[in-house]
Amino acid sequence: MFFSFSASAHQLACKRKQDERQALIDALPADYSNPLSLQERKIHALSLPQMVSQCNSGDLTPAMVLSVYAKKALRAQQVTNCLSDIMLDKALTSSSVGEASGRSCQVCLTLDTVNVKGRDSTIGYSSNVGKPAASSSAIVRLLQDAGAIVHAKTTNPIGLLSIETVSDVFGATRNPHNLAFTPGGSTGGGAALLASGGSKIDIGSDIGGSVRIPAHFCGIYSLKGSAGRFPSWDKASLSSPLPWLVPSMTWRSSGNEFVLCEPWQYDHTCIPLPWRSINLQDEGRKLKWGIMWDDGAIPPTPACRRALSTVAAALRKQGHEVVDFHPPDIVSGMATGYKALLSDGGQQIANQLSPGEELIGPAQGLLALFNLPRLVKKILAYFTRTSDPFAAGTSIERGGMRKWLSEGLDFILTVPHPLPAIEHGASEKATLMSVGLYFLIQHGESYRLDYTAGVFPVTKVDKDLDALLENFQSSSEYRSMNSVAKGAYSVYDAQKMHGLPLGVQIVGRRLEEEKVLEGMKVAEAALKEAGLSSGVGLVDL
């Protein structure tokens, strides 16, 4: 009887939240349901610097900008189910105040795992419904003081531990490039919104690819900063805040990245390091790029490998030095990352579940594995040691940073994920073990490298160029794969995935956010000069 009552409470909380969201949409001006006018389309096409300039000159007002992005956001929600909260009523008020005070509008943005005063931060849990934040996070206050218009919050998977965005509270979020596919996990809602043109920038967090995988899946840009570079104080998190939940951001098109001025004035955990002016293109020097072709666990699928090869070829054509980079043991780095993430056996993730509420399949399985008795885990490791390197485990190989320095690399390039965007439900086979590269970057040598990393769009899946060889599963390449890689490859289908975006990850050293952003520009310029610019573009829903 107790279980039935609790399960109903969970269902009622989910329905309450969905009804609240719909009521906020229904209460908006009728004009927000109309398509963009010609003038609004011109506003929407402006880059961030252009928009700020026109706001400062008086050619644009915050209310004009908000109207454009409100329309696009509502259309994105209708098609992809990407919004968890609509704050247009509050944004309208703040934009009116901005106009009256002469404050410029810096950016129209959305938020992910970030507290906003008076609004819920559910992180996909029904237990967090009806628990509005008492105050706004430091990063929200900083952005609003700079003139930002915060108009919505975006959906997350329950507990943030997934490569697809789905929860009982909000349902599944869809990829605007192909609605049968997921936009990625953790910040998937923000990525879907950005790819649909409903925001300029989305602020989230990233320890294992949470902003970078959705950027790759949705054809947008992302940046994971090093800890201490962006404000993280008083941010929505799990019951015991994860030590390395790093504030990160995604944005929709080149030239729209922005600078957070003096974040240490808002968050005492931020490093007082001013934003540095770097222009690698003006410097004209040729850079040294290391290419990490494989993570040693799951070979990149043909489409993702082609995207990485395309960037490497374009850089070589411009005269840059491009070399193969063989890192330390990535499997060990990922094992260390999961140990850090789930050092309490996953209790901080599981404790917030309501009776009748469950984690997404792969997360459930991972937590179950971590909570097995030590003896059982040792027996499993013994019997799977030849087919599953993750279950067997290895010791941490040191020296990744020393190798980087000894080779004189400016950047490392990798695939962001072995797969393009996957179909809904396919994360059961792709598993959370497919994010090894992210854990090496964040949790490798000495348990924490904390490198800066970003993702930029390169090309799209091509059903002809990227198809697996006929009878691939009978090939020696397939037979030599471990069980995790075979599971990931079982969901790869270039025919179904045709037209989905493909990105490349660029990795810099710790606290090199400015240089990583400039590295993206160098790579994009090389692609453009070679006639290989991505053409991924936004989805006009």
C-alpha positions as CSV (number, residue, x, y, z in Angstrom):
1,M,0.0,0.0,0.0
2,F,2.8,2.4,0.9
3,F,4.5,1.7,-2.5
4,S,1.3,2.5,-4.4
5,F,0.9,5.8,-2.6
6,S,4.5,6.8,-3.2
7,A,4.4,5.9,-6.8
8,S,1.3,8.0,-7.2
9,A,3.1,10.9,-5.5
10,H,5.9,10.6,-8.0
11,Q,3.4,10.6,-10.9
12,L,1.5,13.6,-9.5
13,A,4.7,15.6,-9.1
14,C,5.6,14.9,-12.7
15,K,2.2,15.9,-13.9
16,R,2.3,19.0,-11.8
17,K,5.5,20.1,-13.3
18,Q,4.4,19.5,-16.8
19,D,1.1,21.3,-16.2
20,E,3.0,24.3,-14.7
21,R,5.2,24.5,-17.8
22,Q,2.3,24.4,-20.2
23,A,0.4,27.0,-18.1
24,L,3.4,29.4,-18.5
25,I,3.4,28.8,-22.3
26,D,-0.4,29.3,-22.5
27,A,-0.1,32.6,-20.6
28,L,2.3,34.2,-23.1
29,P,1.2,36.8,-25.7
30,A,-0.4,35.2,-28.7
31,D,2.2,36.9,-31.0
32,Y,4.8,34.5,-29.7
33,S,3.1,31.7,-31.6
34,N,3.6,33.5,-34.9
35,P,6.6,32.9,-37.3
36,L,9.4,35.4,-37.3
37,S,8.9,38.5,-39.4
38,L,11.5,39.5,-42.0
39,Q,12.9,42.0,-39.5
40,E,13.0,39.4,-36.8
41,R,14.8,37.0,-39.0
42,K,17.5,39.7,-39.6
43,I,17.8,40.1,-35.8
44,H,18.1,36.4,-35.3
45,A,20.9,36.2,-37.9
46,L,23.1,38.7,-36.0
47,S,26.2,37.4,-34.2
48,L,26.6,38.1,-30.6
49,P,29.0,41.1,-31.1
50,Q,26.6,42.5,-33.7
51,M,23.7,42.2,-31.4
52,V,25.4,43.8,-28.5
53,S,26.6,46.7,-30.7
54,Q,23.1,47.4,-32.0
55,C,21.7,47.3,-28.5
56,N,24.3,49.7,-27.3
57,S,23.6,52.1,-30.3
58,G,19.9,51.9,-29.7
59,D,19.1,50.2,-33.0
60,L,17.8,47.2,-31.0
61,T,16.1,47.0,-27.6
62,P,16.2,44.0,-25.2
63,A,12.5,43.5,-25.8
64,M,13.0,43.2,-29.5
65,V,15.7,40.6,-29.0
66,L,13.6,38.7,-26.4
67,S,10.6,38.5,-28.8
68,V,12.7,36.9,-31.4
69,Y,14.2,34.3,-29.1
70,A,10.9,33.7,-27.3
71,K,9.3,32.7,-30.6
72,K,12.2,30.4,-31.6
73,A,12.3,28.8,-28.1
74,L,8.6,28.1,-28.0
75,R,8.8,26.5,-31.5
76,A,11.8,24.4,-30.3
77,Q,9.9,23.3,-27.3
78,Q,6.9,22.3,-29.4
79,V,9.1,20.1,-31.6
80,T,11.9,18.8,-29.4
81,N,10.6,19.1,-25.8
82,C,13.7,20.9,-24.7
83,L,12.5,23.4,-22.0
84,S,12.1,22.6,-18.3
85,D,11.0,26.2,-17.3
86,I,9.8,29.2,-19.2
87,M,10.9,32.5,-17.7
88,L,9.7,34.9,-20.4
89,D,7.4,36.7,-18.0
90,K,10.4,37.6,-15.8
91,A,12.6,38.2,-18.8
92,L,10.1,40.7,-20.2
93,T,10.1,42.6,-16.9
94,S,13.9,42.6,-16.7
95,S,14.2,43.7,-20.3
96,S,11.8,46.6,-19.6
97,V,14.0,47.6,-16.7
98,G,17.1,47.3,-18.9
99,E,15.6,49.7,-21.5
100,A,14.6,52.2,-18.8
101,S,18.1,52.2,-17.3
102,G,19.9,52.2,-20.6
103,R,21.5,48.8,-19.8
104,S,22.6,47.0,-22.9
105,C,21.5,43.4,-23.7
106,Q,24.6,41.3,-23.9
107,V,23.1,37.9,-24.8
108,C,19.8,36.0,-24.8
109,L,20.6,32.8,-22.9
110,T,19.2,29.7,-21.2
111,L,20.4,27.8,-18.2
112,D,20.8,24.2,-17.4
113,T,21.9,22.9,-14.0
114,V,21.9,26.4,-12.6
115,N,19.8,27.9,-9.8
116,V,17.5,30.8,-10.5
117,K,15.8,32.4,-7.6
118,G,12.1,31.4,-7.3
119,R,12.4,28.6,-9.9
120,D,12.8,24.8,-9.5
121,S,16.1,23.1,-10.4
122,T,14.8,19.5,-10.7
123,I,17.8,17.8,-12.4
124,G,15.1,15.4,-13.6
125,Y,14.0,14.3,-10.1
126,S,10.3,14.5,-9.1
127,S,11.5,15.0,-5.5
128,N,12.8,18.4,-6.5
129,V,9.5,19.6,-8.0
130,G,8.0,22.5,-6.0
131,K,11.3,23.4,-4.3
132,P,12.3,26.7,-5.8
133,A,15.8,28.0,-5.3
134,A,16.1,30.6,-2.5
135,S,18.7,32.5,-4.4
136,S,20.3,32.7,-7.9
137,S,23.7,31.1,-8.6
138,A,26.7,33.3,-8.8
139,I,26.9,32.8,-12.6
140,V,23.3,34.0,-13.0
141,R,23.9,37.2,-11.0
142,L,27.1,37.9,-13.0
143,L,25.3,37.4,-16.3
144,Q,22.3,39.5,-15.4
145,D,24.4,42.3,-14.0
146,A,26.1,42.3,-17.4
147,G,22.7,42.7,-19.1
148,A,22.0,39.1,-20.1
149,I,18.4,38.1,-20.7
150,V,17.7,34.7,-19.1
151,H,14.5,33.4,-20.8
152,A,14.3,29.7,-20.1
153,K,15.8,26.6,-18.4
154,T,16.4,23.5,-20.3
155,T,15.8,19.8,-19.8
156,N,18.2,17.2,-18.2
157,P,18.2,13.5,-17.8
158,I,17.5,12.3,-14.3
159,G,20.6,12.5,-12.2
160,L,22.6,13.9,-15.2
161,L,24.1,10.4,-15.7
162,S,23.2,9.6,-19.3
163,I,24.0,10.2,-22.9
164,E,20.4,10.9,-23.7
165,T,18.0,13.4,-22.1
166,V,14.9,11.7,-20.6
167,S,13.1,11.7,-17.3
168,D,9.7,11.0,-15.9
169,V,9.4,14.7,-15.0
170,F,9.7,16.1,-18.5
171,G,9.8,13.0,-20.9
172,A,12.3,12.6,-23.7
173,T,14.0,15.5,-25.5
174,R,14.5,15.1,-29.3
175,N,17.4,16.1,-31.6
176,P,16.1,18.8,-34.0
177,H,18.2,17.4,-36.8
178,N,16.3,14.1,-36.7
179,L,13.5,13.6,-34.1
180,A,14.2,9.9,-33.9
181,F,17.6,10.6,-32.3
182,T,18.7,12.0,-28.9
183,P,20.4,15.4,-28.6
184,G,22.8,13.8,-26.0
185,G,22.6,13.7,-22.2
186,S,22.9,16.1,-19.3
187,T,22.6,19.3,-21.3
188,G,20.7,17.8,-24.2
189,G,17.8,20.2,-23.8
190,G,20.1,23.2,-24.1
191,A,21.8,21.7,-27.2
192,A,18.4,21.0,-28.8
193,L,17.3,24.6,-28.1
194,L,20.5,26.1,-29.5
195,A,20.5,23.9,-32.6
196,S,16.9,25.1,-33.2
197,G,17.9,28.8,-32.8
198,G,16.0,29.4,-29.6
199,S,19.0,30.8,-27.6
200,K,22.4,32.3,-28.2
201,I,24.2,30.5,-25.3
202,D,23.3,27.8,-22.8
203,I,25.1,27.5,-19.4
204,G,25.5,24.0,-18.0
205,S,28.2,21.8,-16.3
206,D,30.5,19.1,-17.5
207,I,32.7,16.4,-15.9
208,G,32.3,13.6,-18.4
209,G,31.2,15.2,-21.6
210,S,27.9,16.8,-20.5
211,V,28.1,19.8,-22.7
212,R,30.5,18.3,-25.3
213,I,28.6,15.2,-26.3
214,P,25.3,17.3,-26.9
215,A,27.4,19.8,-28.9
216,H,28.7,16.9,-31.1
217,F,25.3,15.4,-31.5
218,C,23.6,18.7,-32.3
219,G,26.2,20.5,-34.5
220,I,26.9,23.4,-32.1
221,Y,29.9,24.6,-30.1
222,S,30.9,24.0,-26.5
223,L,33.6,24.8,-24.0
224,K,34.4,23.0,-20.8
225,G,36.6,25.3,-18.7
226,S,39.0,24.3,-16.0
227,A,37.8,24.3,-12.4
228,G,37.9,27.8,-11.0
229,R,37.7,29.7,-14.3
230,F,33.9,30.1,-14.3
231,P,31.5,30.6,-11.3
232,S,30.2,27.4,-9.7
233,W,29.0,28.7,-6.3
234,D,25.4,27.9,-5.3
235,K,24.7,26.0,-8.4
236,A,22.1,23.2,-8.6
237,S,23.7,19.8,-8.1
238,L,23.0,16.5,-6.4
239,S,22.5,16.0,-2.7
240,S,26.3,16.0,-2.1
241,P,27.8,18.4,-4.7
242,L,30.2,16.7,-7.0
243,P,33.7,18.1,-6.6
244,W,34.3,18.5,-10.3
245,L,31.0,19.6,-11.7
246,V,32.6,22.3,-13.9
247,P,30.5,25.1,-15.2
248,S,30.6,25.0,-19.0
249,M,28.7,26.5,-22.0
250,T,27.4,25.8,-25.4
251,W,26.7,28.2,-28.2
252,R,25.2,27.9,-31.6
253,S,27.5,29.4,-34.1
254,S,31.1,30.7,-34.6
255,G,31.8,34.1,-33.3
256,N,29.2,33.9,-30.5
257,E,31.4,32.9,-27.6
258,F,31.5,35.4,-24.8
259,V,33.7,36.5,-21.9
260,L,32.7,36.4,-18.2
261,C,34.3,39.5,-16.7
262,E,35.8,39.2,-13.3
263,P,33.9,36.1,-12.1
264,W,35.9,36.1,-8.8
265,Q,33.8,39.1,-7.8
266,Y,30.8,36.8,-7.6
267,D,32.3,33.5,-6.6
268,H,35.2,33.2,-4.1
269,T,36.2,29.8,-5.6
270,C,37.1,31.4,-8.9
271,I,40.7,32.1,-9.8
272,P,41.4,35.9,-10.2
273,L,42.7,35.4,-13.7
274,P,41.5,38.1,-16.2
275,W,40.5,37.1,-19.7
276,R,43.6,37.2,-21.9
277,S,43.7,38.5,-25.4
278,I,45.0,35.7,-27.8
279,N,44.9,35.7,-31.6
280,L,46.7,32.7,-33.0
281,Q,45.6,33.7,-36.5
282,D,47.2,37.1,-36.4
283,E,50.4,35.6,-34.8
284,G,50.7,33.6,-38.0
285,R,52.9,30.9,-36.4
286,K,52.2,27.3,-37.4
287,L,50.9,25.2,-34.5
288,K,51.6,21.6,-33.5
289,W,48.5,19.4,-33.2
290,G,48.4,15.9,-31.7
291,I,45.7,13.6,-33.1
292,M,44.3,11.0,-30.8
293,W,42.7,8.6,-33.2
294,D,41.5,6.0,-30.8
295,D,40.8,5.8,-27.0
296,G,42.0,2.2,-26.8
297,A,38.6,0.9,-26.0
298,I,36.0,1.8,-28.7
299,P,37.4,2.7,-32.1
300,P,35.6,5.7,-33.6
301,T,32.9,4.8,-36.1
302,P,33.6,5.6,-39.8
303,A,31.7,8.9,-39.7
304,C,33.4,10.2,-36.6
305,R,36.8,9.2,-37.8
306,R,36.2,10.9,-41.2
307,A,35.4,14.2,-39.3
308,L,38.6,14.0,-37.4
309,S,40.6,13.1,-40.6
310,T,39.0,16.1,-42.4
311,V,40.3,18.5,-39.8
312,A,43.8,16.9,-39.7
313,A,44.0,17.2,-43.5
314,A,42.9,20.8,-43.6
315,L,45.4,21.8,-40.9
316,R,48.3,20.0,-42.7
317,K,47.3,21.8,-45.9
318,Q,47.8,25.1,-44.1
319,G,51.3,24.1,-43.0
320,H,50.5,23.2,-39.4
321,E,52.4,20.2,-37.9
322,V,50.0,17.3,-37.3
323,V,51.3,14.2,-35.5
324,D,49.8,11.1,-34.0
325,F,49.5,11.3,-30.2
326,H,49.4,8.1,-28.1
327,P,48.1,8.9,-24.6
328,P,48.5,7.0,-21.4
329,D,45.9,4.3,-20.6
330,I,42.5,5.9,-21.2
331,V,40.6,2.9,-19.8
332,S,42.4,3.6,-16.5
333,G,41.5,7.3,-16.7
334,M,37.9,6.5,-17.2
335,A,37.9,4.0,-14.3
336,T,39.4,6.7,-12.1
337,G,36.7,9.1,-13.3
338,Y,33.9,6.8,-12.5
339,K,35.4,6.1,-9.1
340,A,35.5,9.8,-8.4
341,L,32.0,10.3,-9.7
342,L,30.6,7.4,-7.8
343,S,32.9,7.3,-4.8
344,D,29.9,6.8,-2.5
345,G,28.5,3.9,-4.5
346,G,26.2,6.3,-6.4
347,Q,24.2,7.1,-3.3
348,Q,24.1,10.9,-4.0
349,I,22.4,10.0,-7.3
350,A,20.1,7.3,-6.0
351,N,19.0,8.9,-2.8
352,Q,16.9,11.6,-4.6
353,L,14.8,9.0,-6.4
354,S,11.2,8.9,-5.4
355,P,9.5,5.5,-5.0
356,G,8.4,4.4,-8.4
357,E,11.1,6.5,-10.1
358,E,14.1,4.9,-11.9
359,L,17.4,6.0,-13.4
360,I,17.8,5.5,-17.2
361,G,19.0,1.9,-17.9
362,P,22.7,2.4,-18.4
363,A,23.0,4.4,-15.2
364,Q,21.0,1.8,-13.3
365,G,23.4,-0.9,-14.5
366,L,26.5,1.2,-13.6
367,L,25.2,1.8,-10.0
368,A,24.3,-1.8,-9.6
369,L,27.9,-2.8,-10.6
370,F,29.4,-0.3,-8.2
371,N,27.3,-1.7,-5.3
372,L,28.2,-5.4,-5.9
373,P,30.2,-7.0,-3.1
374,R,33.9,-6.7,-3.7
375,L,34.3,-10.5,-4.1
376,V,31.6,-10.6,-6.8
377,K,33.3,-7.8,-8.6
378,K,36.6,-9.6,-8.5
379,I,35.0,-12.8,-9.9
380,L,33.4,-10.8,-12.7
381,A,36.6,-9.0,-13.5
382,Y,38.4,-12.4,-13.8
383,F,35.9,-13.9,-16.2
384,T,35.6,-10.7,-18.4
385,R,39.2,-9.7,-18.4
386,T,39.8,-10.7,-22.1
387,S,36.6,-9.2,-23.5
388,D,35.9,-6.2,-21.3
389,P,38.8,-4.0,-20.3
390,F,36.5,-1.8,-18.2
391,A,35.4,-4.6,-16.0
392,A,38.9,-5.9,-15.6
393,G,40.4,-2.6,-14.6
394,T,44.1,-1.5,-14.8
395,S,46.4,0.7,-12.9
396,I,46.8,4.4,-13.7
397,E,49.5,5.1,-16.2
398,R,51.3,8.3,-15.3
399,G,52.9,10.8,-17.6
400,G,50.3,12.1,-19.9
401,M,51.1,15.7,-19.2
402,R,54.9,15.0,-19.4
403,K,54.3,13.4,-22.8
404,W,52.3,16.5,-24.0
405,L,55.1,18.8,-22.9
406,S,57.9,16.7,-24.3
407,E,56.2,16.6,-27.7
408,G,55.6,20.4,-27.7
409,L,51.9,20.2,-28.6
410,D,49.7,23.2,-28.7
411,F,46.5,21.1,-28.9
412,I,45.2,17.6,-29.0
413,L,42.3,16.7,-31.3
414,T,40.0,13.8,-30.8
415,V,36.5,12.5,-31.8
416,P,34.0,13.8,-29.2
417,H,32.4,10.4,-29.0
418,P,32.8,7.2,-31.0
419,L,29.3,7.6,-32.4
420,P,27.2,10.3,-34.0
421,A,23.9,11.0,-32.2
422,I,22.1,7.8,-31.3
423,E,18.4,6.8,-31.5
424,H,16.3,7.1,-28.4
425,G,16.9,4.1,-26.2
426,A,20.1,3.1,-27.8
427,S,22.2,4.2,-24.8
428,E,21.5,0.7,-23.4
429,K,23.9,-0.6,-26.0
430,A,26.2,2.4,-26.4
431,T,26.5,2.5,-22.6
432,L,28.2,5.1,-20.4
433,M,31.5,3.4,-21.0
434,S,31.7,5.2,-24.4
435,V,32.9,8.5,-22.8
436,G,36.5,7.5,-21.9
437,L,38.1,10.4,-23.7
438,Y,36.2,12.9,-21.4
439,F,37.3,11.2,-18.3
440,L,41.0,11.1,-19.3
441,I,40.8,14.9,-19.9
442,Q,39.1,15.5,-16.6
443,H,40.3,12.7,-14.3
444,G,43.5,11.2,-15.7
445,E,47.0,11.5,-14.4
446,S,47.1,12.2,-10.6
447,Y,43.3,11.6,-10.7
448,R,42.6,15.1,-12.2
449,L,44.1,16.7,-15.3
450,D,41.3,19.4,-15.5
451,Y,42.2,20.3,-19.1
452,T,40.2,22.8,-21.0
453,A,38.3,21.3,-23.9
454,G,35.8,22.3,-26.5
455,V,33.8,20.8,-29.4
456,F,33.1,22.4,-32.8
457,P,31.0,21.2,-35.7
458,V,32.8,19.9,-38.8
459,T,30.6,17.9,-41.2
460,K,27.6,15.5,-41.4
461,V,27.1,11.8,-41.6
462,D,27.1,10.6,-45.2
463,K,25.3,7.3,-45.8
464,D,27.6,6.4,-48.7
465,L,31.0,7.6,-47.3
466,D,30.4,6.4,-43.7
467,A,28.8,3.0,-44.1
468,L,30.3,0.0,-42.5
469,L,31.7,-2.6,-44.8
470,E,29.4,-5.3,-45.9
471,N,29.5,-8.3,-43.5
472,F,31.4,-6.1,-41.0
473,Q,30.4,-8.3,-38.1
474,S,32.3,-11.2,-39.7
475,S,35.4,-9.1,-40.1
476,S,38.6,-9.5,-38.1
477,E,38.3,-5.9,-37.0
478,Y,34.9,-6.6,-35.4
479,R,36.0,-9.9,-33.9
480,S,38.9,-8.2,-32.2
481,M,36.7,-5.6,-30.5
482,N,35.9,-5.9,-26.8
483,S,32.2,-6.4,-25.7
484,V,31.7,-2.7,-25.0
485,A,32.9,-1.6,-28.5
486,K,30.7,-4.3,-30.1
487,G,27.7,-2.9,-28.2
488,A,28.4,0.6,-29.4
489,Y,28.9,-0.5,-33.0
490,S,25.5,-2.4,-32.9
491,V,23.7,1.0,-32.9
492,Y,25.7,2.6,-35.7
493,D,23.8,2.8,-39.0
494,A,25.0,5.4,-41.5
495,Q,21.8,5.1,-43.5
496,K,19.6,6.0,-40.6
497,M,22.1,8.6,-39.3
498,H,22.6,10.3,-42.7
499,G,22.7,14.1,-42.2
500,L,23.4,14.1,-38.5
501,P,26.1,16.5,-37.3
502,L,29.7,15.5,-36.6
503,G,32.1,17.4,-34.4
504,V,35.7,17.3,-33.3
505,Q,37.0,17.9,-29.8
506,I,39.9,20.2,-29.2
507,V,41.9,19.9,-25.9
508,G,44.2,22.5,-24.4
509,R,46.0,22.6,-21.1
510,R,44.5,23.7,-17.8
511,L,43.2,27.3,-17.7
512,E,43.7,27.7,-21.5
513,E,40.2,28.7,-22.3
514,E,41.1,31.6,-24.5
515,K,43.6,29.5,-26.4
516,V,41.2,26.7,-27.0
517,L,38.6,29.1,-28.4
518,E,41.3,30.5,-30.7
519,G,42.3,27.0,-31.7
520,M,38.8,26.4,-32.8
521,K,39.0,29.5,-35.1
522,V,42.3,28.3,-36.6
523,A,40.8,24.8,-37.3
524,E,37.7,26.4,-38.8
525,A,39.7,28.8,-41.0
526,A,41.7,25.8,-42.3
527,L,38.5,23.9,-43.1
528,K,37.1,27.0,-44.9
529,E,40.3,27.5,-46.9
530,A,40.1,23.9,-48.0
531,G,36.5,24.3,-49.0
532,L,35.4,21.9,-46.2
533,S,33.4,24.2,-43.9
534,S,30.8,22.2,-42.0
535,G,27.6,23.6,-43.3
536,V,25.9,21.9,-40.3
537,G,23.9,25.1,-39.6
538,L,20.8,25.6,-37.5
539,V,17.5,23.7,-37.9
540,D,14.7,25.9,-39.0
541,L,11.8,24.2,-37.3
